[in-house]
């Protein structure tokens, strides 16, 4: 594979792979019908049932054994969050995509759901001028996530449920080089990422010495609640990034939805910059924008991290950091909800280490600690 190529991970080679069986849960009949019509039109998806509330959904999950559930956030009798918690007690690995209204309450409840184990979310096509536009939005946002998550079900997750280990993916780590202490950490995350980053930052010490810049694939409004929830999980200060803000050590900056986050260096000082350049890989914010700018501003002192998620955002940014002499860590396949973003970086040969989620925080600490502060004075690259 040539470095920097726009590529996609191939689906598992299984000629007998069945359609992804989906249960649609929503109290609004119109939305439920719209979602089922769009999904049923895709040859890779089968609608196995519908439910108007959480209580009915729990019964149908046991009866129908779906591969994935789309779950409305706001419902009577048993709302989406209550239903999700009940699902996780009996089906801890069943992919669940929250279907959220673009409101403050919807955003807050969705981030709570991601914390409690929802796989991902999509927003309802509110205010769309016409049925066809609303259907197109659902098709664009929901269908790819279902296919990615159900591909995991048929592969890694299915093996996990049987106690087996997934086969090792084919990739080559970059050759070991001299130890370089990072002055910044740039992190990209998507599907499954909110829970992953929460686990990482909860393990970082209060005196963590470098800034952390995070690009989540989230819409505006959702990133504010994401930053607030992250703040409750760490001893570090967490803020939503603002344009022109001076970068401070030990602060976690979250890229706001609908803005690309970049770093600018001027006379030795670094500051954040927000732009509304066109979306990249269908995302704004996009990791490639941040990682490219971090490579320019920090060079060999940059450390990039790619967590669980779908798509190819981050590959070219990791190439830029690598070319500048910086380092790249990626989450491993076994601990990822979807191993596409991280997998593409590893397979392109840009990763210095491929790590289980539980090991990433310790590696961040090691790679941002000055050699004089480490016992023995030196660690591996």
Number of C-alpha atoms within 10 A of each C-alpha: 8 9 14 18 13 11 13 13 14 7 11 11 7 8 6 6 11 11 15 22 19 27 25 26 29 27 20 13 13 9 18 18 14 15 23 20 13 18 22 14 12 12 9 15 20 19 19 18 18 21 21 19 22 27 16 14 23 17 11 17 22 12 10 13 15 20 23 24 26 25 30 31 29 20 19 13 11 16 19 26 24 15 21 26 16 15 23 16 9 12 14 14 20 22 26 25 28 27 24 22 19 17 12 13 13 19 24 19 22 30 25 16 25 23 19 14 22 30 26 26 26 22 20 19 20 9 8 12 9 8 11 11 13 20 19 13 18 20 16 11 16 21 17 14 21 25 17 19 28 22 19 21 22 16 15 21 25 16 16 14 12 8 9 11 13 14 11 9 12 8 16 15 15 16 10 10 11 9 13 22 19 25 20 22 23 22 24 28 27 24 30 25 24 25 20 22 22 18 18 18 20 17 16 17 14 13 10 17 18 20 20 24 28 25 27 27 27 23 19 17 17 22 23 23 20 26 24 15 18 26 18 13 17 19 18 21 16 22 18 18 23 17 14 13 13 16 21 14 15 20 19 26 23 23 32 28 22 22 23 24 30 24 25 18 15 8 5 7 10 18 17 20 20 19 14 11 12 14 14 14 14 11 18 26 32 29 32 25 23 26 32 21 20 30 26 16 22 21 21 20 21 26 30 28 24 29 32 28 28 25 23 21 28 29 27 22 23 32 26 22 26 23 14 19 18 23 30 26 24 28 27 21 24 20 18 23 26 29 26 24 26 31 30 27 27 28 19 23 20 28 28 20 21 23 17 14 20 14 12 24 18 12 14 20 17 19 22 20 20 16 16 9 10 11 8 8 9 16 14 10 15
